Amino acid sequence: MKVILLKDVPNLGRKNDVKTVADGFARNFLFPKQMARAATEQAVKEAVQRKSAKAKKQELDLKETEELIKKIDGMDVEIESRSSEAGTLYAGIGFDEIREAFEKKKIDISGSVLKGDPEIKEVGEYELVLQFPHNLEADVRLSIVAKAEQDNAKEATKKKKGK
């Protein structure tokens, strides 16, 4: 019996694949668990259309990701943060702060993840690797700079006035 898989099925195939399986396997396992449906002529055409649309979307997504990586690979990003005189940050820098620094430059890296431990706790320069979908990576230099004490005093004054 020919079936169209509605989900990825281990050792059988991926979603929208047309497969030939035993009648009993289809009736007793695949159909009750809504993992497949009978492969009628119309259903096969629809599955092929969905598969090609998905492939086009993935290709477009890959091109967009490659363009983004070309733009940010080797980029220098600077983040100012309050720190002690010894250079220890009062609040660690994580992926959210790094993402915000990129957003200030009008670059969206929300679809990526940081490779390794992103928690930075000291002033200095760091080499980071951003991993994107499609197994693509971009190297970024991150500079953590201590905010000037005048800036810290201005923030404290603003906070007091705001309360």
C-alpha positions as CSV (number, residue, x, y, z in Angstrom):
1,M,0.0,0.0,0.0
2,K,1.3,3.5,-0.9
3,V,1.0,6.1,1.9
4,I,2.0,9.7,2.3
5,L,3.8,10.4,5.6
6,L,2.3,13.2,7.7
7,K,5.2,13.1,10.2
8,D,8.8,12.0,10.2
9,V,8.7,8.2,11.0
10,P,12.0,6.7,12.1
11,N,13.4,4.0,9.8
12,L,10.7,4.8,7.2
13,G,10.9,8.4,5.9
14,R,10.3,12.1,6.4
15,K,7.1,14.2,6.3
16,N,5.5,14.3,2.8
17,D,7.4,11.3,1.5
18,V,5.5,8.8,-0.5
19,K,6.3,5.2,0.7
20,T,5.1,1.7,0.0
21,V,4.4,-0.2,3.2
22,A,2.6,-3.4,4.2
23,D,-1.2,-3.0,4.4
24,G,-1.3,-4.1,8.1
25,F,1.5,-1.7,9.1
26,A,-0.5,1.2,7.5
27,R,-3.9,0.2,8.9
28,N,-2.7,-0.9,12.4
29,F,0.1,1.6,13.1
30,L,0.4,4.6,10.7
31,F,-3.2,5.5,10.2
32,P,-4.4,5.2,13.9
33,K,-1.5,7.4,15.0
34,Q,-2.1,9.8,12.2
35,M,1.4,9.4,10.9
36,A,0.3,8.7,7.3
37,R,-2.6,8.7,4.9
38,A,-3.5,6.8,1.8
39,A,-1.6,8.0,-1.3
40,T,-4.4,9.0,-3.7
41,E,-3.4,10.8,-6.9
42,Q,-4.6,14.1,-5.6
43,A,-2.9,13.6,-2.2
44,V,0.4,12.8,-3.9
45,K,0.2,16.0,-6.0
46,E,-0.4,18.0,-2.8
47,A,2.5,16.4,-1.0
48,V,4.9,17.1,-3.9
49,Q,3.7,20.8,-3.9
50,R,4.3,21.1,-0.2
51,K,7.7,19.5,-0.5
52,S,8.8,21.8,-3.3
53,A,7.4,24.9,-1.4
54,K,9.4,23.8,1.7
55,A,12.5,23.4,-0.4
56,K,12.2,26.9,-1.9
57,K,11.6,28.3,1.6
58,Q,14.7,26.6,2.9
59,E,16.8,27.8,0.0
60,L,15.6,31.4,0.5
61,D,16.3,31.1,4.3
62,L,19.8,29.8,3.5
63,K,20.5,32.8,1.2
64,E,19.3,35.2,3.8
65,T,21.5,33.6,6.5
66,E,24.5,33.6,4.2
67,E,24.0,37.3,3.6
68,L,23.7,38.0,7.3
69,I,26.9,36.1,8.0
70,K,28.8,38.0,5.3
71,K,27.7,41.2,7.0
72,I,28.7,40.3,10.6
73,D,31.6,37.8,10.2
74,G,34.7,39.5,11.7
75,M,32.6,42.4,13.0
76,D,33.7,44.3,16.1
77,V,31.0,44.9,18.7
78,E,31.4,47.1,21.8
79,I,29.3,46.9,24.9
80,E,29.7,49.4,27.8
81,S,28.9,48.0,31.2
82,R,29.4,49.1,34.8
83,S,32.4,47.5,36.5
84,S,34.6,47.6,39.5
85,E,38.0,49.3,39.4
86,A,39.5,45.8,39.0
87,G,37.5,45.3,35.8
88,T,35.0,42.9,37.2
89,L,31.5,43.6,35.8
90,Y,28.7,44.2,38.2
91,A,26.3,42.3,35.9
92,G,27.5,39.5,33.6
93,I,27.1,39.9,29.8
94,G,25.1,37.2,28.2
95,F,23.5,36.5,24.8
96,D,20.7,39.0,25.4
97,E,23.1,41.9,25.9
98,I,25.0,40.8,22.8
99,R,21.8,40.6,20.8
100,E,20.8,44.1,22.0
101,A,24.2,45.4,20.9
102,F,23.6,44.0,17.4
103,E,20.1,45.4,17.4
104,K,21.5,48.9,18.0
105,K,23.4,48.4,14.7
106,K,20.2,47.3,13.0
107,I,21.2,43.6,12.8
108,D,19.0,40.8,13.9
109,I,20.9,37.8,15.2
110,S,17.9,36.2,17.1
111,G,18.0,33.1,14.9
112,S,21.5,32.3,16.2
113,V,23.0,30.8,19.3
114,L,26.3,31.4,21.0
115,K,28.8,28.6,20.8
116,G,30.2,27.9,24.3
117,D,29.5,29.8,27.5
118,P,28.2,33.3,26.8
119,E,28.4,34.6,30.4
120,I,31.2,37.3,30.4
121,K,32.1,38.7,33.7
122,E,35.2,40.9,33.1
123,V,36.2,43.9,31.0
124,G,38.2,42.9,27.9
125,E,38.1,41.5,24.4
126,Y,36.4,38.2,23.5
127,E,36.2,36.1,20.4
128,L,32.7,34.7,20.0
129,V,31.2,32.2,17.5
130,L,27.6,32.6,16.5
131,Q,25.9,29.5,15.2
132,F,23.1,29.9,12.7
133,P,20.7,27.4,11.1
134,H,22.2,25.3,8.2
135,N,25.4,24.7,10.2
136,L,26.7,28.2,9.4
137,E,28.9,30.2,11.8
138,A,30.2,33.7,12.2
139,D,33.1,34.9,14.2
140,V,32.6,38.2,16.1
141,R,35.0,40.2,18.3
142,L,33.3,41.6,21.4
143,S,34.8,44.4,23.4
144,I,33.5,44.9,26.9
145,V,34.3,48.4,28.1
146,A,33.8,49.9,31.5
147,K,31.4,52.8,31.6
148,A,32.9,56.1,32.7
149,E,32.3,56.9,36.4
150,Q,30.5,60.2,35.2
151,D,28.0,58.0,33.3
152,N,27.5,55.9,36.4
153,A,26.9,59.0,38.6
154,K,24.4,60.4,36.0
155,E,22.5,57.1,36.0
156,A,22.4,57.1,39.8
157,T,21.0,60.7,39.8
158,K,18.4,59.8,37.2
159,K,17.3,56.8,39.3
160,K,16.9,59.0,42.4
161,K,14.9,61.6,40.6
162,G,12.7,59.0,39.0
163,K,11.6,57.5,42.4
